[in-house]
Amino acid sequence: MPNDRMHPLFDLLRRLDAGRWHYTMSRHRPDSILVSITFVGERAEIDVFEDGHMEVSRFLGHEDVLGGADLAWRLLEDHHDAVTD
């Protein structure tokens, strides 16, 4: 049962810990903390804001191996080109 006085970030972390799910936290914006969670076949990003609201993005897909080192280098090149254009 969530604690009404608990900030939603701490409620989220408590639930993730209770479920024994692996997650990472990072900060890319001054007003939110990003919690990234990886499940089998899915990744989720939950931005938790200072005011307590959350924004969730889900990335669904398979976990097939699509290539090796050549694909890794090509991905980096493709994304580098997109940033430098």
LOPAVEX-287282 format. One record per residue (C-alpha): residue number from 1; residue in three letters; x, y, z; chain. Coordinates in Angstrom, 3 decimals, padded with zeros to 6 digits. Layout:
REM residues N
LUMZA    n  res         x         y         z  chain
LUMZA  NUM  ALA         X         Y         Z      A
...
//
This chain:
REM residues 85
LUMZA    n  res         x         y         z  chain
LUMZA    1  MET   000.000   000.000   000.000      A
LUMZA    2  PRO   001.575   003.327  -001.008      A
LUMZA    3  ASN   002.275   005.883   001.677      A
LUMZA    4  ASP   000.399   009.106   000.788      A
LUMZA    5  ARG   003.251   011.206   002.180      A
LUMZA    6  MET   005.952   009.289   000.285      A
LUMZA    7  HIS   007.240   010.945  -002.885      A
LUMZA    8  PRO   006.262   008.829  -005.919      A
LUMZA    9  LEU   009.949   008.234  -006.752      A
LUMZA   10  PHE   010.473   006.423  -003.462      A
LUMZA   11  ASP   007.219   004.496  -003.854      A
LUMZA   12  LEU   008.358   003.378  -007.328      A
LUMZA   13  LEU   011.792   002.314  -006.022      A
LUMZA   14  ARG   010.210   000.423  -003.125      A
LUMZA   15  ARG   007.986  -001.498  -005.530      A
LUMZA   16  LEU   010.880  -002.244  -007.902      A
LUMZA   17  ASP   013.003  -003.482  -005.009      A
LUMZA   18  ALA   010.140  -005.638  -003.700      A
LUMZA   19  GLY   009.761  -007.192  -007.163      A
LUMZA   20  ARG   013.530  -007.699  -007.354      A
LUMZA   21  TRP   013.621  -005.992  -010.751      A
LUMZA   22  HIS   016.860  -004.535  -012.036      A
LUMZA   23  TYR   016.766  -000.802  -012.696      A
LUMZA   24  THR   019.090   002.137  -013.104      A
LUMZA   25  MET   018.564   005.778  -012.302      A
LUMZA   26  SER   019.994   008.720  -014.188      A
LUMZA   27  ARG   019.437   012.406  -014.473      A
LUMZA   28  HIS   019.196   014.106  -017.855      A
LUMZA   29  ARG   016.943   017.010  -016.885      A
LUMZA   30  PRO   017.062   019.344  -013.900      A
LUMZA   31  ASP   013.448   018.605  -012.896      A
LUMZA   32  SER   013.288   014.804  -013.102      A
LUMZA   33  ILE   015.007   011.508  -012.419      A
LUMZA   34  LEU   014.893   008.791  -015.077      A
LUMZA   35  VAL   014.329   005.232  -013.858      A
LUMZA   36  SER   015.139   002.662  -016.575      A
LUMZA   37  ILE   013.817  -000.874  -016.146      A
LUMZA   38  THR   014.586  -003.902  -018.305      A
LUMZA   39  PHE   012.209  -006.840  -018.544      A
LUMZA   40  VAL   012.406  -009.782  -020.948      A
LUMZA   41  GLY   011.352  -008.360  -024.302      A
LUMZA   42  GLU   010.655  -004.893  -022.947      A
LUMZA   43  ARG   012.404  -001.837  -021.627      A
LUMZA   44  ALA   010.666   001.003  -019.824      A
LUMZA   45  GLU   011.789   004.513  -018.959      A
LUMZA   46  ILE   009.938   006.330  -016.211      A
LUMZA   47  ASP   010.650   010.019  -015.694      A
LUMZA   48  VAL   009.666   011.022  -012.152      A
LUMZA   49  PHE   009.325   014.786  -011.782      A
LUMZA   50  GLU   009.771   017.049  -008.759      A
LUMZA   51  ASP   006.018   017.553  -008.489      A
LUMZA   52  GLY   005.485   013.779  -008.383      A
LUMZA   53  HIS   003.986   013.196  -011.826      A
LUMZA   54  MET   005.453   010.470  -014.028      A
LUMZA   55  GLU   005.903   010.047  -017.753      A
LUMZA   56  VAL   006.444   006.507  -019.033      A
LUMZA   57  SER   007.914   005.282  -022.324      A
LUMZA   58  ARG   007.793   001.588  -023.251      A
LUMZA   59  PHE   009.994  -000.107  -025.810      A
LUMZA   60  LEU   008.668  -003.512  -026.856      A
LUMZA   61  GLY   010.585  -005.969  -028.955      A
LUMZA   62  HIS   012.336  -009.249  -029.225      A
LUMZA   63  GLU   015.781  -010.146  -027.958      A
LUMZA   64  ASP   017.173  -011.816  -031.072      A
LUMZA   65  VAL   020.860  -011.365  -031.774      A
LUMZA   66  LEU   020.961  -009.243  -034.926      A
LUMZA   67  GLY   024.688  -009.074  -035.591      A
LUMZA   68  GLY   028.151  -008.728  -034.164      A
LUMZA   69  ALA   030.891  -006.122  -034.012      A
LUMZA   70  ASP   030.199  -004.898  -037.554      A
LUMZA   71  LEU   026.615  -004.038  -036.599      A
LUMZA   72  ALA   027.779  -002.317  -033.402      A
LUMZA   73  TRP   030.188  -000.090  -035.351      A
LUMZA   74  ARG   027.537   000.647  -037.998      A
LUMZA   75  LEU   025.009   001.658  -035.324      A
LUMZA   76  LEU   027.521   004.040  -033.768      A
LUMZA   77  GLU   028.355   005.528  -037.158      A
LUMZA   78  ASP   024.674   005.928  -038.062      A
LUMZA   79  HIS   023.873   007.690  -034.805      A
LUMZA   80  HIS   027.004   009.806  -034.964      A
LUMZA   81  ASP   025.996   010.998  -038.427      A
LUMZA   82  ALA   022.529   011.895  -037.122      A
LUMZA   83  VAL   024.041   014.004  -034.320      A
LUMZA   84  THR   026.527   015.810  -036.545      A
LUMZA   85  ASP   024.079   016.647  -039.359      A
//
